[in-house]
Amino acid sequence: MRRRRACGFTLIELLVVIAIIAILAAILFPVFAQARESARQSTCLSNNKQVGLCVAMYIQDYDSTFPAQSRDGVVTVAAGAKTPIQNWYDELQPYCKNQNIWYCPSDLPNAGEKLGLQPPAMGYHMNGNLITAAGLAEAAVAAPANCLLMRESGAGVVWKEAWLRPYSKGCDDTFQGSNNQVWRGAAGRAGPHKDGYNMLVADTHAKWFRPEAAIELAQFPEDTGKSTKALHPKASPPCFQ
């Protein structure tokens, strides 16, 4: 009688299959991670565009002026401020029906403020040279298509305060004018998305920028191009060469 050959894998065949799967996983997992980050970056860019629409509607309703804020780091009414102080976040709320547009999917919770990724968390900062105590006139912006209005939090952390970055009478520190070096957070990243930031400009269009390219944006409303030390010698943080 002819003996039947036993079916199944040998140990060597099994190890070869496992090795092939491990190699494929090592190749594909970074691709999947990149695809996920690209999706988050696209969602964040969409958030910027929606905030831009909110700003445009506000400007139309308020005699062509930008939202106002008298000082930096104002806790918002939405976050439970006990003594409400005028700030850009609360002023834009009536125009923003989706509160999830105020933070990026790549943002991190703020352990110090016990704030997770849900409203009223926000991960974006407005330009303190455009968001002023009196409310800056839209006409005061010399080059709206080239003037920074809002950017992502450099550390990628959410906040309950309305922050102004750059500060009033300062240049943005995503690229440090003091030493001409790109600012990097604790993780070594020069921005939340692929070493860059999604930014909103004064004409309310949004775009992704590397810090080195973002310094070409005007930081002050009167500038038509790059804000430099020669134009603003007393700016703090300092402007760029």
Helices and strands as residue ranges (DSSP letters): H 11-61, E 74-75, H 88-92, G 93-95, G 99-102, E 124-126, G 138-140, G 144-146, E 148-152, E 161-162, E 175-176, E 181-182, E 197-201, E 206-209, H 211-214
